[in-house]
Amino acid sequence: MKIAVLPGDGIGPEIVAQAVKVLEALRADGAKIEMESAPIGGAGYDAAGDPLPDATLKLARAADAVLLGAVGGVQYDTLERPLRPERGLLRIRKELNLFANLRPALLYPELAGASSLKPEVVAGLDLMIVRELTGDVYFGQPRGIEVRNGERVGFNTMLYSESEVRRVAHVAFDIAMKRGKRLCSVEKSNVLECSELWKEVMIEVAKDYPAVELSHMYVDNAAMQIIRAPKQFDTMVTGNIFGDILSDAASMLSGSIGMLPSASLDEHNKGMYEPIHGSAPDIAGKDMANPLATILSVAMMYRYTFADLATADRIENAVKKVIAEGYRTGDIWTEGTQKVSCSTMGDAVVKAL
């Protein structure tokens, strides 16, 4: 199994290094893993003048799966938009056709006190958000900034084709079938024609999954409900921009954005795996970051791309064990637990394996 390792920027190299420790431990146990690293984001620009260098894209295409850290940094904010780190991330998603983004939000019982919400509101949370990843306003054309009637105007296009909605709908329904058989489709069909089409296609696809209960919710209400009563949801499916926002909100239910992994899959389950958080340049190089979301992303890699559920469970159980033993990075630390560094947390997970 060949894994393209793309550490990226900021805390990316630190958190990816801990995930690589886990992969190396699995390899020492006999797993046939080959890893090769390449730059992306700001590191890609520094190395080759491109946030997604040709060599990086070639490696990602040849690999069975991609492990990504994070991209971005204030030093790149003055670059032309096509050269900024985030454009490399968007491009690799598009180039690899990674249209289905899976973002689980799971609360470990020991972290209920680290959540921004009352423990009784979030205790037992187990939510999966399926986000369409290669359409919507992030990719729709036309887009730009131009002068109209003597003033600057910025514009983006929210755009979805029927086939784009249909394929992510099937992914979401398939996942709901394996979970609680409840799927909530989130859109804004009362004011957006794009969302109107989304809702119509969801209703059509639902006919293929009679065992799944499909519900619909406007995104503004969903944002409120995910804070008010998050456990009412089992599986959610939504578009690119709505999913981006809602999944970040859901991250705080679990205690920290540093706890949430993600998988971005193509139609054959080849995937790119990454934590949902950013590059956190303010703590980069300080060995303070939480690597658990990145390690849990490796578990998702084994679950969805390699179809090795036993190894996925083994990694997840190792994370559960270190949390139960009281290890905490700063973002999830509470009184009475042991605050540790990024690298120490990685070592603890390897030991727990």
Secondary structure as GFF3:
##gff-version 3
##sequence-region A 1 353
A	DSSP	beta_strand	2	8	.	.	.	ID=ss1
A	DSSP	alpha_helix	12	28	.	.	.	ID=ss2
A	DSSP	beta_strand	34	37	.	.	.	ID=ss3
A	DSSP	alpha_helix	42	48	.	.	.	ID=ss4
A	DSSP	alpha_helix	54	62	.	.	.	ID=ss5
A	DSSP	beta_strand	65	70	.	.	.	ID=ss6
A	DSSP	three_ten_helix	74	76	.	.	.	ID=ss7
A	DSSP	three_ten_helix	81	83	.	.	.	ID=ss8
A	DSSP	alpha_helix	85	95	.	.	.	ID=ss9
A	DSSP	beta_strand	100	106	.	.	.	ID=ss10
A	DSSP	three_ten_helix	109	114	.	.	.	ID=ss11
A	DSSP	alpha_helix	119	122	.	.	.	ID=ss12
A	DSSP	beta_strand	126	132	.	.	.	ID=ss13
A	DSSP	three_ten_helix	136	138	.	.	.	ID=ss14
A	DSSP	beta_strand	144	148	.	.	.	ID=ss15
A	DSSP	beta_strand	151	155	.	.	.	ID=ss16
A	DSSP	alpha_helix	162	178	.	.	.	ID=ss17
A	DSSP	beta_strand	182	187	.	.	.	ID=ss18
A	DSSP	alpha_helix	193	206	.	.	.	ID=ss19
A	DSSP	beta_strand	213	218	.	.	.	ID=ss20
A	DSSP	alpha_helix	219	228	.	.	.	ID=ss21
A	DSSP	three_ten_helix	230	232	.	.	.	ID=ss22
A	DSSP	beta_strand	235	238	.	.	.	ID=ss23
A	DSSP	alpha_helix	240	251	.	.	.	ID=ss24
A	DSSP	three_ten_helix	252	254	.	.	.	ID=ss25
A	DSSP	three_ten_helix	257	259	.	.	.	ID=ss26
A	DSSP	beta_strand	261	265	.	.	.	ID=ss27
A	DSSP	beta_strand	271	275	.	.	.	ID=ss28
A	DSSP	alpha_helix	292	304	.	.	.	ID=ss29
A	DSSP	alpha_helix	309	324	.	.	.	ID=ss30
A	DSSP	beta_strand	327	328	.	.	.	ID=ss31
A	DSSP	three_ten_helix	330	332	.	.	.	ID=ss32
A	DSSP	beta_strand	338	339	.	.	.	ID=ss33
A	DSSP	alpha_helix	342	352	.	.	.	ID=ss34
###
